[in-house]
Amino acid sequence: MGADNVDAFQRLVFSVPRLRVQAAALVLLSGVYGLATVAAITVFTPFALDPSRIVPVAVLIFLVPFVVAAELFPRVLDGYPRPWSYFLALTSQFVLFVYALVLSGADNVGNAWSIIWLSFITLYLLNILVLVVSTGIDRSDRILLASLAEPALLIAAFYALGGSELGFSTYRHVFAFASLLIAAGFLVLVLLVVDYLIRSNTDVSAFALTSGLLRNDRESLDLGVEARPAVETFAVDNGDRLTVAAPWVHPGPLGGFGGGQLSGNLIDALNGGREGEDGATDRAAVAADGGAAADGDAGFFFHVPCTHKEDLSDPADAERILDAVADPDRTERVSRLVTESYGEREGYADVRFHGRRIGDRQVIVLHGEGIDDYDTGVFMRDVDHDEVLLIDQHRHDIQNGPEVEIQYGSAEADRLKRAFDDFRDRLATADLADGYAAGFAVTRTAQNALAMVESVDGQEVLWIGVDTNGLTPDVRATADAYRDEFDAVIPFSTDTHASIHELANMRESDLDAIERAVDRAVDDVAPATVGFASRRTEPVKLLKNDYNGLVFSVNILIRLTIIALVTLYVLLVLWLFF
């Protein structure tokens, strides 16, 4: 993921507990916080609060405002998930408790007043920020009003519990209310400036993008240029048919935006997947037999060496990619698998090619250790797509991927091109043999996986593919374990960007599904024919250089926003205390 420059988005991802758990925690913690607050004020201040105050403090201060806010936000902001609202309430409840502990250390009534109002303002700004980021800046008017509920109830509770007896002047009240409104206005201004700057550079709303990623919405980006990329189709027929799409399109940028779900959509379509009412594939229906693809035929996705410049801007263009999937001519005359490493001679830790001839054509698999993506012209600038199918294994660790992206025209690209051309020359001399045999299986559980076994002239090769962005350590270990049973094992991923949650959190894969697929593939080996073809799509929009503008703007402005928020908080402290 390093070269993607989208690491900032991964930090937005978290797992929210179930609603029932959060509601129980909100009630339980209100009692704990109420007891701790009364105890702290009694011990560290001149005020000796009666124990009977514990329940009112717990209910009026730490429970009612947050329950009301948690239930209000989903109703005012249509579609805002209640679990998110309760998680925000729990976070705000904890922030208020921290301020309550700080309050117990106040050395005079004036500072206590400032701390109390700083807590109210902080909670108001926290709600505004979180709601704008997760729902969009276009709802800011409703967000400003709905977010007032929490501090308003806290203010009411403060006076109900004796705040009016402290004798503060009208001026102090006006000053405090004005500070709250000024701070909210400043925050919204910062967010509007951030949104304006990104729109002026990429014509995309930063908050629409962020909220869409958090919600996994399917959205089009009004960016990019028209293109007709090649779609290569690899097919094996042993009585059943395996069709693997290898479009010269990158499956990104993220989530449902653009072509982020491209690989999964193509796999679903090639396996006859059906869609439910929400547009999601009903995998239970197509995987009734232990997760296997139905009807004998199956499909999968190969990642070619390309970068995010080749991202689709419109997810609907996946249909045009699918329309370009062809029915290749096939042959049983293929060569044994040829493998060559160019790491030592070309200055890389490991640059390795696997390949075999299929008639007069070549299928080549690339692995570059420490390399994430490659410009499309690095290898294929003078190569006919009808002659070569080039596949990027993309087998790096899913959470600790490389950060190197090879740019066309660089010295690194020239070295890789020399190695590629040398390997093609060597592969061209490989002898063809009769009697190609193959078996395959695709599992369709929560994680798509492909196993394919090829047998040529006594040599057996196992392919293990998963629809992920890189490989988890357990998949890499599983692939290594199969090396004793096969002459070669080729693990690969599709480099999917379908789920930001998966990119941030995935540590393990469905090994049972993978092993089940391997067993099925071994049992399925039979005489077969194999081939590939290339076809251009109808016009689609690819992000090209707009991707760089989008990502660089978002990454820079996220950091500027953090700086602005810290500055705002410092100014609030200075404003209220001095």
CORMO-V962820 format. One record per residue. RES is the residue in three letters. OMEGA is omega in degrees with one decimal (none if undefined). D_LAST is the distance of its C-alpha to the last C-alpha in Angstrom with 1 decimal. Layout:
BEGIN
<<RES;OMEGA;D_LAST> <RES;OMEGA;D_LAST>>
END
This chain:
BEGIN
<<MET;-172.7;46.0> <GLY;-176.9;44.5> <ALA;-179.1;46.1> <ASP;-176.6;45.1> <ASN;177.5;41.4> <VAL;-177.1;40.4> <ASP;-179.6;39.0> <ALA;-179.5;35.5> <PHE;-178.2;37.1> <GLN;-177.7;38.5> <ARG;176.6;35.1> <LEU;-170.8;34.7> <VAL;176.3;37.7> <PHE;178.2;37.8> <SER;-179.2;40.1> <VAL;178.0;39.1> <PRO;178.3;40.8> <ARG;-175.2;43.2> <LEU;-178.9;41.9> <ARG;179.4;43.6> <VAL;-178.8;41.9> <GLN;179.6;38.5> <ALA;177.7;39.0> <ALA;179.5;40.2> <ALA;-179.9;37.3> <LEU;179.5;34.8> <VAL;-177.9;36.5> <LEU;-177.4;36.9> <LEU;177.8;33.4> <SER;176.8;32.0> <GLY;179.6;33.9> <VAL;-178.7;32.9> <TYR;179.0;29.2> <GLY;179.0;29.5> <LEU;-177.5;31.3> <ALA;-179.8;28.9> <THR;178.9;25.8> <VAL;179.5;27.6> <ALA;-178.1;28.8> <ALA;179.3;25.4> <ILE;180.0;23.7> <THR;-175.4;26.9> <VAL;-169.0;27.0> <PHE;178.6;23.4> <THR;178.6;22.0> <PRO;-177.5;23.6> <PHE;177.0;24.7> <ALA;-176.9;28.3> <LEU;177.7;28.8> <ASP;178.9;32.5> <PRO;179.2;34.1> <SER;179.0;35.1> <ARG;-174.8;31.6> <ILE;-177.1;32.1> <VAL;177.7;34.2> <PRO;179.2;32.0> <VAL;-179.0;28.9> <ALA;-175.4;31.0> <VAL;-172.9;32.5> <LEU;-176.9;29.8> <ILE;-169.7;26.8> <PHE;-178.4;28.4> <LEU;-171.1;31.6> <VAL;-178.4;32.1> <PRO;-175.0;29.1> <PHE;174.3;30.1> <VAL;179.0;33.9> <VAL;179.6;33.4> <ALA;-178.8;31.4> <ALA;179.3;34.0> <GLU;-176.6;36.8> <LEU;-173.6;35.2> <PHE;179.3;34.5> <PRO;-179.0;38.1> <ARG;179.5;39.3> <VAL;-179.0;37.0> <LEU;-174.2;37.3> <ASP;176.2;41.0> <GLY;179.1;42.1> <TYR;-172.8;38.8> <PRO;177.9;40.2> <ARG;177.6;39.4> <PRO;176.7;39.2> <TRP;-178.5;36.4> <SER;178.8;34.6> <TYR;177.3;35.0> <PHE;175.6;33.8> <LEU;178.4;30.6> <ALA;177.6;30.3> <LEU;178.3;30.9> <THR;179.6;28.2> <SER;178.3;25.7> <GLN;179.2;26.9> <PHE;179.0;26.2> <VAL;178.8;22.7> <LEU;178.9;22.0> <PHE;177.0;23.7> <VAL;177.1;21.5> <TYR;178.4;18.4> <ALA;177.1;20.4> <LEU;176.6;21.0> <VAL;179.9;17.4> <LEU;-179.0;16.9> <SER;178.2;19.6> <GLY;179.6;17.6> <ALA;-175.3;14.6> <ASP;174.7;14.7> <ASN;-175.7;13.8> <VAL;179.5;14.2> <GLY;178.4;10.6> <ASN;178.3;9.8> <ALA;177.9;13.2> <TRP;-179.1;12.5> <SER;179.4;9.7> <ILE;-179.5;12.2> <ILE;-178.1;15.0> <TRP;174.8;13.8> <LEU;178.4;12.8> <SER;179.0;16.4> <PHE;-178.9;17.9> <ILE;-179.8;16.5> <THR;179.6;17.6> <LEU;178.7;21.0> <TYR;-179.6;21.4> <LEU;178.7;20.8> <LEU;179.2;23.0> <ASN;179.9;25.8> <ILE;-176.6;25.6> <LEU;-177.3;25.8> <VAL;-177.7;28.6> <LEU;177.4;30.6> <VAL;-179.6;30.5> <VAL;-173.8;31.6> <SER;179.4;34.3> <THR;178.9;35.6> <GLY;-177.2;34.9> <ILE;-177.5;32.6> <ASP;179.4;35.3> <ARG;-171.4;34.3> <SER;-179.5;30.6> <ASP;178.2;31.1> <ARG;179.9;32.5> <ILE;-179.9;30.0> <LEU;-179.1;27.0> <LEU;-177.8;28.8> <ALA;-178.6;30.1> <SER;178.5;26.8> <LEU;-175.3;25.3> <ALA;-176.7;27.8> <GLU;178.7;26.1> <PRO;179.1;22.6> <ALA;177.8;24.5> <LEU;178.3;26.7> <LEU;177.7;23.8> <ILE;178.6;22.1> <ALA;179.1;25.5> <ALA;179.1;26.1> <PHE;-179.3;22.9> <TYR;177.9;24.0> <ALA;-178.9;27.6> <LEU;172.8;26.7> <GLY;-179.8;25.1> <GLY;-179.8;21.6> <SER;-178.0;22.7> <GLU;-178.5;23.5> <LEU;171.5;19.9> <GLY;179.3;19.9> <PHE;-176.3;16.7> <SER;176.7;17.1> <THR;179.6;18.3> <TYR;-179.5;15.3> <ARG;179.2;13.1> <HIS;179.0;16.0> <VAL;179.6;16.3> <PHE;-178.3;12.7> <ALA;178.7;13.1> <PHE;179.2;16.6> <ALA;178.7;15.7> <SER;179.0;13.1> <LEU;-178.2;16.1> <LEU;179.4;18.5> <ILE;-180.0;16.6> <ALA;178.2;16.2> <ALA;178.2;19.9> <GLY;179.2;20.9> <PHE;-179.9;19.4> <LEU;179.1;21.0> <VAL;177.5;24.3> <LEU;177.9;24.2> <VAL;-178.8;23.9> <LEU;177.9;26.8> <LEU;177.8;28.9> <VAL;177.7;28.5> <VAL;-179.1;29.6> <ASP;179.8;32.5> <TYR;-177.9;33.5> <LEU;178.9;33.6> <ILE;178.0;35.8> <ARG;-178.2;38.0> <SER;-178.2;38.5> <ASN;-173.1;39.7> <THR;-178.3;41.7> <ASP;176.6;41.9> <VAL;177.2;40.7> <SER;179.0;37.6> <ALA;-175.6;35.5> <PHE;172.2;34.6> <ALA;178.9;38.3> <LEU;-176.9;39.3> <THR;-179.9;36.8> <SER;177.8;37.4> <GLY;177.8;41.1> <LEU;179.5;41.1> <LEU;-178.7;39.4> <ARG;-175.3;41.9> <ASN;177.2;44.8> <ASP;176.4;45.7> <ARG;-172.7;48.7> <GLU;174.9;47.6> <SER;175.0;48.9> <LEU;-178.5;47.0> <ASP;-175.0;47.9> <LEU;168.9;48.3> <GLY;-178.0;51.0> <VAL;-179.4;54.5> <GLU;-179.6;57.9> <ALA;175.5;60.1> <ARG;-176.7;63.2> <PRO;175.9;62.6> <ALA;171.9;65.5> <VAL;177.7;65.8> <GLU;-177.6;68.1> <THR;176.6;69.8> <PHE;-176.1;71.2> <ALA;175.1;73.8> <VAL;179.0;75.9> <ASP;175.0;78.8> <ASN;-170.7;80.7> <GLY;165.8;81.8> <ASP;-174.7;78.3> <ARG;168.7;75.9> <LEU;178.0;72.6> <THR;-179.2;70.7> <VAL;178.4;67.6> <ALA;177.1;65.6> <ALA;-178.7;64.2> <PRO;174.8;62.4> <TRP;179.0;61.0> <VAL;179.5;57.7> <HIS;-179.6;54.7> <PRO;-177.9;53.6> <GLY;10.8;50.0> <PRO;-177.1;47.2> <LEU;172.4;45.8> <GLY;-178.6;46.6> <GLY;-179.3;48.2> <PHE;178.7;47.0> <GLY;-178.2;49.9> <GLY;-177.0;52.4> <GLY;-178.4;50.3> <GLN;-174.4;52.8> <LEU;-174.9;55.8> <SER;179.8;57.5> <GLY;179.2;57.3> <ASN;179.8;58.5> <LEU;178.1;61.5> <ILE;177.8;62.3> <ASP;-176.9;62.3> <ALA;-177.9;64.5> <LEU;177.2;67.0> <ASN;177.8;67.4> <GLY;-177.9;68.0> <GLY;177.2;64.7> <ARG;-178.6;64.2> <GLU;176.8;61.0> <GLY;-176.7;59.6> <GLU;-178.7;58.0> <ASP;179.7;54.6> <GLY;-179.2;56.2> <ALA;-179.7;56.0> <THR;176.9;59.2> <ASP;-174.8;61.0> <ARG;177.3;61.7> <ALA;-178.1;63.2> <ALA;-177.5;66.0> <VAL;-176.4;66.7> <ALA;-176.7;66.4> <ALA;-177.5;68.5> <ASP;175.8;70.6> <GLY;178.3;68.2> <GLY;-179.3;65.8> <ALA;175.4;68.5> <ALA;-172.8;68.8> <ALA;169.7;71.4> <ASP;176.9;74.8> <GLY;178.5;75.5> <ASP;-176.1;73.8> <ALA;179.3;70.3> <GLY;178.6;67.6> <PHE;-171.8;64.7> <PHE;172.2;62.5> <PHE;175.1;62.6> <HIS;176.3;59.6> <VAL;-179.8;60.7> <PRO;178.2;58.9> <CYS;-176.5;56.4> <THR;179.7;52.7> <HIS;173.4;50.1> <LYS;-179.8;51.4> <GLU;176.0;54.3> <ASP;168.8;52.1> <LEU;174.9;53.3> <SER;-179.4;50.9> <ASP;-178.8;52.6> <PRO;179.8;53.5> <ALA;179.4;56.5> <ASP;173.5;58.1> <ALA;177.4;58.9> <GLU;179.8;62.0> <ARG;173.4;63.2> <ILE;-179.9;62.8> <LEU;180.0;64.8> <ASP;-179.3;67.5> <ALA;175.3;68.0> <VAL;-170.7;69.0> <ALA;173.8;72.6> <ASP;-170.9;75.8> <PRO;165.5;76.8> <ASP;-175.2;80.3> <ARG;-179.8;80.7> <THR;174.0;83.0> <GLU;179.7;84.0> <ARG;-179.3;84.5> <VAL;177.9;81.4> <SER;168.9;80.8> <ARG;179.0;79.5> <LEU;178.0;75.8> <VAL;-178.5;75.1> <THR;178.4;72.1> <GLU;177.9;70.8> <SER;-178.9;67.8> <TYR;-175.4;66.6> <GLY;-175.2;63.7> <GLU;-174.8;65.2> <ARG;-177.5;67.0> <GLU;173.0;64.1> <GLY;175.8;61.2> <TYR;177.2;59.5> <ALA;179.6;59.1> <ASP;170.2;61.3> <VAL;-170.5;62.5> <ARG;175.6;65.2> <PHE;164.7;67.5> <HIS;177.8;69.7> <GLY;172.3;72.2> <ARG;173.7;75.6> <ARG;171.6;78.0> <ILE;-170.1;78.8> <GLY;179.1;82.0> <ASP;179.2;81.1> <ARG;-175.7;77.4> <GLN;168.8;74.6> <VAL;-175.7;71.8> <ILE;177.7;69.3> <VAL;-175.4;66.4> <LEU;166.8;63.6> <HIS;175.1;61.2> <GLY;-179.6;58.9> <GLU;178.6;57.0> <GLY;179.5;53.4> <ILE;-178.4;53.7> <ASP;-176.8;52.0> <ASP;-177.0;53.4> <TYR;169.2;55.7> <ASP;-175.1;56.1> <THR;-177.8;59.2> <GLY;-177.0;61.1> <VAL;-178.0;60.9> <PHE;-164.5;64.0> <MET;-173.8;65.6> <ARG;-179.6;65.5> <ASP;-175.8;69.3> <VAL;177.9;70.3> <ASP;179.6;71.9> <HIS;177.3;70.2> <ASP;-175.3;73.7> <GLU;-172.9;74.6> <VAL;167.0;71.6> <LEU;-177.6;69.2> <LEU;-175.7;66.3> <ILE;174.2;64.0> <ASP;-179.4;60.7> <GLN;-179.2;60.6> <HIS;-171.6;56.8> <ARG;-178.2;57.2> <HIS;178.6;54.0> <ASP;-172.7;51.8> <ILE;-178.6;49.9> <GLN;-178.2;46.5> <ASN;-176.3;46.9> <GLY;-179.8;48.6> <PRO;-178.3;49.1> <GLU;-175.8;47.0> <VAL;173.7;49.8> <GLU;-175.7;50.9> <ILE;-178.1;54.1> <GLN;177.6;54.1> <TYR;178.4;57.3> <GLY;179.6;58.6> <SER;177.8;56.8> <ALA;178.1;58.8> <GLU;178.5;58.0> <ALA;179.4;59.5> <ASP;178.6;62.6> <ARG;178.6;63.2> <LEU;179.8;62.9> <LYS;177.6;65.2> <ARG;178.6;67.8> <ALA;179.7;67.7> <PHE;-179.9;68.0> <ASP;178.3;70.9> <ASP;179.6;72.6> <PHE;178.3;72.3> <ARG;177.7;73.7> <ASP;179.6;76.7> <ARG;-178.3;77.3> <LEU;-178.8;76.9> <ALA;-179.3;79.4> <THR;-178.8;82.1> <ALA;-178.5;81.6> <ASP;174.7;84.7> <LEU;179.4;84.7> <ALA;174.5;86.1> <ASP;172.4;87.5> <GLY;175.2;86.4> <TYR;176.7;82.7> <ALA;-177.9;81.4> <ALA;172.6;78.0> <GLY;-176.7;76.2> <PHE;174.9;72.8> <ALA;175.4;70.5> <VAL;175.2;67.2> <THR;-172.9;65.1> <ARG;174.9;62.8> <THR;177.9;60.5> <ALA;-179.8;56.7> <GLN;177.2;57.2> <ASN;178.7;60.1> <ALA;178.1;62.3> <LEU;167.2;65.5> <ALA;177.6;68.2> <MET;176.9;71.1> <VAL;176.7;74.0> <GLU;179.1;76.3> <SER;-179.4;79.6> <VAL;174.6;81.6> <ASP;177.7;84.6> <GLY;178.7;83.6> <GLN;179.9;80.0> <GLU;-177.4;77.4> <VAL;178.0;73.8> <LEU;171.7;71.0> <TRP;174.6;68.1> <ILE;-179.3;65.0> <GLY;176.3;62.5> <VAL;-178.2;59.3> <ASP;-178.8;57.2> <THR;176.3;53.9> <ASN;-171.0;51.8> <GLY;-175.3;53.3> <LEU;173.0;54.9> <THR;-177.6;53.5> <PRO;-178.3;54.8> <ASP;176.5;57.2> <VAL;178.5;58.9> <ARG;178.7;59.3> <ALA;178.3;60.8> <THR;177.5;63.1> <ALA;178.7;64.3> <ASP;-178.1;65.0> <ALA;-179.6;67.0> <TYR;-176.3;69.3> <ARG;176.6;70.3> <ASP;-176.6;73.1> <GLU;-175.8;74.6> <PHE;178.4;74.4> <ASP;176.4;75.2> <ALA;176.3;71.8> <VAL;-178.3;68.7> <ILE;175.1;66.3> <PRO;179.3;63.0> <PHE;173.7;60.8> <SER;-180.0;57.9> <THR;-174.5;57.5> <ASP;-179.9;54.0> <THR;172.3;52.9> <HIS;-172.5;49.4> <ALA;-174.4;50.1> <SER;175.0;47.3> <ILE;179.1;43.8> <HIS;178.2;43.7> <GLU;179.6;46.9> <LEU;-176.2;45.6> <ALA;-167.0;42.5> <ASN;-170.3;44.2> <MET;177.8;47.9> <ARG;-177.5;49.2> <GLU;177.9;52.8> <SER;179.2;55.6> <ASP;-176.4;58.4> <LEU;178.3;60.9> <ASP;179.2;63.4> <ALA;179.7;63.6> <ILE;-179.6;64.0> <GLU;176.6;66.7> <ARG;178.3;68.4> <ALA;178.5;68.5> <VAL;179.3;70.0> <ASP;179.3;72.7> <ARG;-179.2;73.5> <ALA;178.8;73.7> <VAL;-179.5;76.1> <ASP;-173.7;78.3> <ASP;-175.8;78.2> <VAL;-179.0;79.5> <ALA;176.2;82.6> <PRO;-171.6;84.3> <ALA;170.1;81.9> <THR;-175.1;81.4> <VAL;176.9;78.2> <GLY;174.8;76.9> <PHE;-179.9;74.0> <ALA;-179.7;73.6> <SER;179.5;71.1> <ARG;177.3;70.3> <ARG;177.7;67.8> <THR;162.8;65.6> <GLU;-175.3;65.4> <PRO;174.1;62.4> <VAL;178.0;59.0> <LYS;176.1;55.5> <LEU;-175.2;54.1> <LEU;-177.7;50.5> <LYS;-173.8;51.6> <ASN;175.8;48.9> <ASP;178.0;46.7> <TYR;-179.9;45.9> <ASN;179.1;44.2> <GLY;179.8;42.1> <LEU;-173.5;41.1> <VAL;180.0;40.2> <PHE;179.2;38.6> <SER;-178.6;36.3> <VAL;-178.3;35.3> <ASN;-179.7;34.7> <ILE;-175.1;32.6> <LEU;172.7;30.6> <ILE;-180.0;29.9> <ARG;176.7;28.3> <LEU;178.3;26.3> <THR;178.2;25.2> <ILE;178.5;23.9> <ILE;-179.8;21.9> <ALA;-179.9;20.5> <LEU;176.6;19.6> <VAL;178.0;17.8> <THR;178.3;15.9> <LEU;-178.6;15.1> <TYR;178.5;13.8> <VAL;179.1;11.6> <LEU;177.1;10.1> <LEU;179.9;9.8> <VAL;179.7;7.9> <LEU;-177.9;5.3> <TRP;-175.1;5.8> <LEU;-173.5;6.0> <PHE;-174.7;3.8> <PHE;none;0.0>>
END
